[in-house]
Amino acid sequence: MTALEREDLQDLLVRIDERVKAIQEDIRDINESRRCAGNQVKIRSLERVVWGCMATVAVLGARVLFEVVQ
């Protein structure tokens, strides 16, 4: 893996992290505003997106570490 690829991966990780934080804020706002069945579906969907992004970040982080160790 070249330095440019590592930099691109790090930039991607930063963007994903920022997106996850924004989604978490959206979830927090929804939770604070009101509770109803429609919002519970939205929250569940947003939580799935957040967990998917976190899994992606973990995999990319592991890959970067693996490449660095090699």
N, C-alpha and C positions, 0 to 999 in steps of 0.2 A: 504494500500500500504506500503510495507516494505521499509526500507532505501535503500536496494539493488535495488529494482525496481525504486525508485526515481532517484538513481544514474544512472541507465541504461537509464532512460528517459532523464535525463539531458545530458548524453553523446550523445544520439540520437539527441537531439535538437541542440547540438553543431555541430555535423556532418552535419545535414541538413542546418544549418546556413552557414557553410563553403561551402557547395555545392551551395547554393543560391548565395553566393558572387562570386564564380567561374563562375557561369552561367551569372551573371550580368556583370562580366568582359568580358566574351566572347561576350555578346551582345554589349557592348561598343566598343570592338575591331572591330566587324563586322560593326557597324555604322560608325566608323572612316575610315575604309579601303575603302569601296565602297558602292554605292547604286545601286541595280538592283532588278529586280523582284524575282530572285532566293533567294537573301539575305533577301528580305522582308518576304518570306515564312519561312526562317530559323529563322528570328527574331521573327516572330509571334509565332512560335513553342516554341522557348526558353522563350518568355514572358509567355506563358501558363504554362510551366514547373515551372518558377519562382513563378508565382501566386499560383500554386498548392502547391509548397513547403512552401510558406508563409502561406497558409491556414492550412497546416498540422502542421506547427510550432505553429500557433495560437491555434489550437485545442489541441495539446499536452500541450501547456503552460496553457491553461484554465483547462485542466484535472489535471495537477499537482497542480495548485492553488486550485482547488476544493478539491482534496485529502488532501492538507495541511490544508485547512479550516475545513474539517471534523475532 
